[in-house]
Amino acid sequence: MNPFYKISRERSGELFIFSEAILWSAFPVVSVFAYKFLPPLFTVAWSTFFATVFFAVLLIFQKRWKEISIREAWRPIFFATILIAVIYYALFFLGLQHTSVGNAAIILQMEVWFSFIFFGLILRKEKYTLTALIGATLMFGGVLLILFPGKFELNRGDFLILLATAFPPAGNYFQQLARKKVSAATLLFIRSLFGAAFLFLLASFFEANLPRDFSDALPFLAINGLLLFGFSKILFIEGIHRIPVAKAISLNAIVPVFALVYAFFFLREIPTVWQLAGLFPILLGGILITRNNFLRETPPLN
């Protein structure tokens, strides 16, 4: 194989992930605007519905509808749907009601730490090294500064978002398996379709009926669904099709930085001392884990 192809493939994967991260950084901010008109579960359900529409149109243009009948992909897509489209998004949207965008964006980086645990300890695909352990310890210490900012009182929103980050590593593992069988558009269409159905059921059970000003939320739901849940997730799936999941997640370390910037300009939310104190060790820990090539266990897909 031509070595330049391998370099090009890796760099293109990094570019996909970097572009996705810049877009995804706006996700908490857009969601906060939607909360003015809708409760959280209905917000994520409708956002996922718009994403389903996006992927359906994409499948029409790509002429890939036949891929839906590939049964080998159903099982990993099912697990990815439950872990990411239902549990992760539901916990995140519920948690975002009770915390700041800055806290949410920084705590989300604990996905790297949980990937460290999932792929290294549970799957045992890579040996621990001192550098990786130091990085994991720094990340854990950083999130403690966010969870307990000078007092031993746990904010419910912060805890729910931290809990949410435990599920994507396994979900991304199953998405990689599914991506070997079907295209990113097919994978995400099925995931969004069933995810939206699950989420609407949850919203109908736990939340009241849609408020009258639902139409006011439509622009934010469309942005969430079409651009963030839709286009940015295509970038992410194509990215982990080319580089390991853990490296992709670590490259997402720029998300809290951009999220803090977006929150400052659009929500007038000024970063706190504790947020900045927690951000530094979390970012440094993620860099140490990545530079150490931890989690090489999940190679780019062929």
C-alpha atoms as one frame of an Amber mdcrd trajectory, in Angstrom:
protein
   0.000   0.000   0.000   1.237   3.459  -0.845   2.449   5.131   2.414   1.162
   8.506   1.223  -2.357   7.033   1.118  -2.075   6.089   4.800  -0.916   9.597
   5.724  -3.682  11.172   3.651  -6.267   8.875   5.212  -5.178   9.741   8.765
  -5.003  13.471   8.097  -8.428  13.474   6.453  -9.812  11.688   9.517  -8.299
  14.335  11.782  -9.753  17.101   9.609 -13.218  15.504   9.791 -13.024  15.335
  13.594 -11.656  18.869  13.975 -14.444  20.293  11.795 -17.034  18.284  13.715
 -15.684  19.584  17.017 -16.034  23.231  15.985 -19.659  22.645  15.005 -20.491
  20.448  18.002 -19.183  23.133  20.373 -22.338  25.126  19.615 -24.583  22.251
  20.682 -25.037  23.273  24.369 -25.662  26.913  23.425 -28.310  26.104  20.808
 -29.954  23.700  23.255 -30.172  26.393  25.940 -32.028  28.641  23.490 -34.434
  25.788  22.674 -35.094  25.271  26.411 -36.867  28.622  26.500 -39.710  27.021
  24.573 -39.489  23.247  25.127 -38.673  20.841  27.994 -35.431  18.863  27.554
 -36.699  15.460  26.415 -38.960  16.980  23.779 -36.017  19.151  22.691 -33.740
  16.179  22.104 -36.572  14.124  20.554 -37.435  16.788  17.980 -33.759  17.503
  17.311 -33.252  13.808  16.601 -36.334  13.820  14.350 -34.845  16.626  12.233
 -31.608  14.656  12.062 -33.596  11.673  10.748 -34.988  13.859   7.969 -31.473
  15.040   7.114 -30.135  11.491   6.834 -33.173  10.340   4.837 -32.554  13.052
   2.236 -28.886  12.125   2.189 -29.743   8.479   1.554 -31.953   9.524  -1.362
 -29.128  11.464  -2.997 -26.592   8.712  -2.319 -29.023   5.980  -3.440 -28.119
   3.791  -0.451 -31.582   2.735   0.752 -30.729  -0.916   0.061 -28.144  -0.804
   2.854 -30.963  -0.756   5.408 -31.603  -4.430   4.594 -28.045  -5.454   5.591
 -28.865  -7.359   8.766 -25.261  -7.688   9.942 -25.337  -3.975  10.789 -28.589
  -4.035  12.779 -27.169  -5.376  16.032 -24.309  -2.846  16.448 -26.604  -0.016
  15.324 -29.180  -1.063  17.919 -26.617  -0.886  20.730 -25.242   2.408  19.415
 -28.783   3.805  19.349 -29.521   2.876  22.961 -26.154   4.036  24.281 -25.839
   7.315  22.349 -29.117   8.416  20.760 -31.202   7.582  23.829 -29.227   7.370
  27.098 -26.433   9.830  26.333 -28.618  12.538  24.791 -31.379  12.162  27.382
 -28.972  12.481  30.312 -27.169  15.405  28.703 -30.324  17.388  27.946 -31.719
  16.732  31.415 -28.431  17.768  33.015 -28.064  20.936  30.942 -31.196  22.312
  32.630 -29.348  22.503  35.942 -25.858  23.671  35.036 -23.995  26.148  32.856
 -22.869  25.672  29.269 -19.266  26.033  30.412 -19.541  23.269  32.996 -21.352
  21.008  30.539 -18.777  21.483  27.783 -15.826  20.820  30.093 -17.357  17.782
  31.809 -18.134  16.249  28.406 -14.389  15.781  27.940 -14.548  13.012  30.521
 -15.559  10.868  27.566 -11.795  10.494  26.997 -11.369   9.171  30.554 -14.219
   6.701  30.143 -12.724   5.596  26.810  -9.485   4.960  28.693 -11.404   2.729
  31.097 -13.597   1.021  28.502 -10.980   0.123  25.907  -8.085  -0.397  28.293
  -9.618  -1.967  31.395 -12.792  -3.612  30.088 -11.742  -4.690  26.594  -8.053
  -4.942  27.584  -6.893  -3.925  24.128  -3.917  -1.869  25.295  -1.578  -1.913
  28.293  -1.591   0.995  30.691   1.501   3.211  30.711   2.665   5.764  33.241
   1.976   8.659  30.848  -1.556   7.447  30.176  -2.212   6.953  33.892  -0.961
  10.480  34.649  -3.227  11.846  31.929  -6.242   9.956  33.286  -5.489  11.180
  36.823  -5.243  14.797  35.643  -8.579  14.530  33.859 -10.246  13.032  36.908
  -8.811  15.780  39.113  -9.968  18.457  36.679 -13.541  17.254  36.653 -13.551
  17.172  40.474 -12.791  20.909  40.428 -15.856  21.423  38.247 -18.115  19.118
  40.258 -17.038  20.523  43.644 -16.087  24.213  43.110 -14.801  24.965  46.605
 -17.630  23.115  48.372 -18.721  19.502  48.752 -22.118  19.936  47.136 -22.767
  17.990  43.947 -24.790  19.819  41.321 -27.400  17.475  39.852 -26.877  18.807
  36.335 -23.107  18.290  36.458 -23.572  14.750  37.750 -26.059  13.823  34.997
 -23.704  15.111  32.302 -20.776  13.251  33.853 -22.887  10.091  33.906 -23.817
  10.691  30.251 -20.145  10.625  29.188 -19.803   7.020  30.362 -21.944   5.726
  27.476 -20.474   7.082  24.178 -17.201   5.052  24.269 -19.107   1.772  23.996
 -21.546   3.375  21.575 -18.721   4.537  19.327 -17.241   1.048  19.406 -20.508
  -0.353  18.046 -20.724   2.459  15.497 -17.325   1.472  14.175 -18.513  -2.112
  13.810 -21.637  -0.961  11.968 -19.641   1.371   9.708 -17.801  -1.670   8.343
 -21.129  -2.913   6.957 -22.986   0.251   5.913 -22.347   3.899   5.089 -22.324
   6.644   7.713 -25.612   8.027   6.365 -27.362   4.658   6.672 -25.980   4.062
  10.162 -27.061   7.478  11.405 -30.464   7.331   9.704 -31.363   4.090  11.469
 -29.882   5.332  14.748 -31.788   8.618  14.566 -35.052   7.010  13.468 -35.228
   4.590  16.378 -33.599   7.056  18.756 -36.299   9.641  18.009 -39.016   7.039
  18.593 -37.555   6.073  21.985 -37.101   9.707  22.991 -40.639  10.730  22.030
 -41.946   7.880  24.186 -39.827   9.057  27.123 -40.875  12.677  26.608 -44.557
  11.752  26.426 -44.263   9.761  29.638 -42.184  12.175  31.739 -43.064  15.591
  30.324 -46.266  17.478  29.612 -47.680  18.060  26.150 -45.959  20.440  23.745
 -46.349  24.112  24.723 -48.187  26.514  22.443 -45.013  28.382  21.476 -43.513
  25.250  19.891 -43.066  27.118  16.610 -40.659  29.523  18.326 -38.355  26.595
  19.081 -38.294  25.328  15.470 -35.237  27.329  14.316 -33.139  25.966  17.185
 -34.451  22.422  16.731 -33.629  22.617  13.027 -30.091  23.812  13.745 -29.641
  21.052  16.322 -31.082  18.359  14.091 -29.831  19.274  10.614 -26.454  20.822
  11.366 -25.323  19.422  14.732 -27.045  16.035  15.048 -26.930  15.665  11.260
 -24.000  17.058   9.329 -21.515  17.132  12.231 -22.217  13.474  13.067 -21.498
  12.506   9.449 -18.120  14.173   9.930 -17.563  12.253  13.176 -18.492   8.843
  11.760 -16.271   9.406   8.727 -13.530  10.533  11.094 -13.599   7.370  13.226
 -13.741   5.404   9.979 -10.181   6.647   9.424  -8.629   7.071  12.869  -9.097
   5.303  16.260 -12.108   6.275  18.358  -9.958   7.390  21.290  -7.844   9.676
  19.131 -10.997  11.189  17.662 -12.423  11.799  21.131  -9.163  13.353  22.288
  -9.108  15.708  19.299 -12.509  16.843  20.536 -10.666  18.457  23.447 -11.119
  21.765  21.605 -14.892  21.520  22.165 -14.987  23.142  25.648 -12.735  25.977
  24.476 -15.032  26.876  21.593 -18.118  26.218  23.735 -16.908  28.740  26.323
 -16.365  31.252  23.516 -19.833  30.630  22.064 -21.395  30.869  25.539 -19.643
  34.185  26.167 -20.795  35.812  22.924 -24.311  34.365  22.675 -25.304  33.845
  26.327 -23.044  36.389  28.006 -21.784  33.576  30.227 -18.376  34.500  31.662
 -16.075  31.529  32.510 -15.555  31.083  36.246 -12.235  30.558  37.992 -13.224
  26.966  38.786 -14.132  26.250  35.168 -10.760  27.492  33.965  -8.989  25.617
  36.769 -10.724  22.390  35.775 -10.322  22.937  32.033  -6.510  22.957  32.106
  -5.880  19.511  33.685  -8.682  17.964  31.629  -7.184  19.205  28.358  -3.642
  18.297  29.445  -4.751  14.838  30.509  -6.437  14.246  27.170  -3.287  15.316
  25.332  -1.112  12.959  27.394  -3.414  10.029  26.685  -3.436  10.815  22.965
   0.301  11.495  22.591   1.007   8.243  24.349  -0.960   6.472  21.589  -3.232
   4.907  24.173  -6.167   3.031  22.703  -4.511   1.966  19.512  -6.726  -1.041
  19.982  -9.399   0.357  17.683  -7.673   0.825  14.330  -9.139   2.832  11.478
 -11.762   0.870   9.593 -10.913  -0.621   6.216
